[in-house]
Amino acid sequence: MKYGNRKTVYEGITFDSQKEARRYRELRLLQKVGQIAELKLQVPYILIPAGNGERAVKYIADFTYIENGKQIVEDVKGYKTRDYILKRKMFKYLYCGEYVVFREV
């Protein structure tokens, strides 16, 4: 149990928290009614490539989906660690723009 979160299983998928599982249910409904498309879970993004004997630094998005022609990258957060804040800043710098939007729920 990290930061007071409880792993939660929904539709055979294990989520890191009840909040994340609840958000997944909401997104599934939005996809069913056509408001979003291409819902994906746990999508990795490379922030710093591997090299010089070091592993790559990755940010793993809780969810990604298409909404109004834009790629939405979403993270469900309760407690924001320093590591998460740094990776969020790097992700926004490298990936966000006209067609990619970052959301924190």
Secondary structure, DSSP 4 states (H G I P E B T S, - for coil): --TT---EEETTEEESSHHHHHHHHHHHHHHHTTSSEEEEEEEEEEEE--BTTBPPEEEEEEEEEEETTEEEEEE--SS--HHHHHHHHHHHHHH-SSSEEEEE-
